[in-house]
Amino acid sequence: MKRNIYLRTIPIEEALTRAKDALDREALLTVERIGAERAAGRITAEPVMARYSSPTYHSAAMDGIAVRAADTFLAREGSPVRLLTGDGFVFVNTGHPLPSAFDAVIMIENVVMDGDTATIESPVAPFTHVRRIGEDIVATEMILPRHRRISAYDVGALLSCGAYDVDVYEQVRIRVIPTGDEVMDFTSRPAPGPGQVVESNSMLLCALADEWGMACQRVAPIRDDPDALAAALEEGLNSDAHIVVIVAGSSAGSKDFTRATIERVGEVLVHGVAAMPGKPSLLGVARGKLVVGAPGYPVSSVVCFERLLYPLACWLSRAEPKTRQTVAATLARSVPSRIGMVDFVRLAVGQVGDEYVALPLSRGAGSISTMTKAQAVTQLPPEAEGLESGATVTAELLVDAGELARTLVCVGSHDNTLDILADRLMRGDPPMRLASSHVGSMGGLIALRNGASMLAGTHLFDPESGDYNFPFLAKYLPGLDVTVVNLAIRHQGLIVAPGNPKGITGIADLARDGVRYLNRQRGAGTRILFDHHLAKSGLTPDRISGYDREEHTHMAVAVNVKTDAADCGLGVFAAAKALGLDFVPLARERYDLVIPAAYRDDQKIAAVFAVVGSEAFKEQVRALGGYETDWSGRIMAPGMGLPGEPAA
């Protein structure tokens, strides 16, 4: 089947310009008149003028008495002026109209009353404590200019001066059409099978549109059929939508029909932007409306939505695009990039000491979990080949900046108990967020050495001493004062399919023909443990089929075994149990948290100690299976080894 061929990829800025040049926004987005009481968030199409002044009358600004200022001019301490009620003064409260015979107000606490007589010992100037007519707003004065986003505060001002109706641009309306034979409509609560995915991009866009103050309508997924897609586009163009979005089908696959469908009724302006992810994004015009082809992968779709659709929708409605707060952050590890492309990298960000540290998240266009974990996004320029660890980037915040100060950066080995720790930290008051990067035990120690983390999870076994972690701390972090606290003792072993169909009983069996092994990444404590047992068995890596295949977490190893992508891999018992797999025990080991002494008194670290030492945490950890918590929360020292075994 014929495949699409991209037009030349162009910079995002050029893509936006092409779309703007092809659209007539005056004709596409009309003006409507609505009540000011429901105008918050809308954009003014005309200047708004005050019908009435505010206040509309001279009014008392204080509780007290209204007087003629001239009657008080002779008042002095010890030589007071006495005024009679009625002709000389009247009582007023804040907001009351000022009687026409009077021109000032004296606060009640500065008046001595004796029956109907008020004694005054200080003079007042005309209009003292008086709000004059039009002091705030004068009738016919402009309240709001053209092209102003109306705020909640503006609504109050409009109503107070009689601007009961305002001319605003229509709310941008978006119609989104998900496509694909493989997508399942989430409204039916489906359970996807092989080759199927639950369609979510359309509602992601609808949720974004709600945040942006736009209206979004989703239709049910359309199958990969040119005529069905053409009919759906036709319906969208005939609707009241200003923008029609086709999700998926804009790539270069044999079933990507978006471009051909648009060309049946309109013109394709852009097919391919110089951005990763988001490269397959498509922009077109049909019957005066903007048509967007968004890639099917979630992260690519978000780049298309945020970097193309959003600025164009703002331009149509004359709204100023909202800008995100930015901070300068130091990369905790290197990030590669492709020359010629703007690379959007999502980050977890936390405060380490006085600086912000950014943990680059997975780069996959389909890694939807990175969007839930990310607190910021940064752009690598097209001329960059990547950035090294320690480089400073501008991080656009996706969260409130206050969250960063409560985010604990943890770099090191993966362990399932970190999810329990993260959840319990968020239960605290104030809640603390755990941002973890799984780069292996050695990677965690390097991050501590570089000041890129406050916490490192490590389980490095030293065969020579029989001890855990401390020999490596002495070697790689010399001179750095640290506290080591135990998180848990865990059971490592070979994760195998249910029933252990390959009959794997130990390391030696991995050298048999037909056994596919899945390894952990270099520097991971689990890989170091595996290499130790491999050497004890007298085997070399070249004897193990799959030794060079790597994953970064225990759960990733387990799911590969679950789906028959591998026959076994070394991991913790909890990962095998979670996915209903079998387990061949190999070793007990100590998983510790390493904390530089400089951060020992930080409130985030204090929260970690409180959680790890709690019985509630230990109970949850034990429930995972394959964990012992006898030492959880205990400060470790060199030579302690494992509980129940002779000290090293």
Secondary structure, DSSP 8 states (H G I E B T S, - for coil): ---------B-HHHHHHHHHHH--HHHHS-EEEEEGGG-TT-BBSS-EE-SS-BSSS-EESSSEEEE-GGGGTT-BTTB-EEEEBTTTBEEE-TT-B--TT--EEEEGGG-EEETTEEEE-S---TTTTEE-TTSSB-TT-EEE-TT-B--HHHHHHHHHTT--EEEEE---EEEEEEB-TTEE-GGG-----TT-EE--HHHHHHHHHHHHT-EEEE---B-S-HHHHHHHHHHHHHSS-SEEEEES--SSSTT--HHHHHHHHSEEEEE-BSEES-TT-EEEEETTEEEEEE-SSHHHHHHHIIIIIHHHHHHHHT-------EEEEEESS-EE--TTSEEEEEEEEEEETTEEEEEE----TT-THHHHH-SEEEEE-TT-SEE-TT-EEEEEESS-GGGGGGEEEEEE---THHHHHHHHHHTSSS--EEEEEE--HHHHHHHHHTT--SBEEE--EETTTTEESHHHHHHHSTT--EEEEEEEEEEEEEEE-TT-TT---SGGGGGSTT--EEEE-TT-HHHHHHHHHHHHTT--GGGSTTTT-EESSHHHHHHHHHTTS-SEEEEEHHHHHHTT-EEEEEEEEEEEEEEEGGGTTSHHHHHHHHHHTSHHHHHHHHHHSSEE-TTTT-B--TT---TTS---
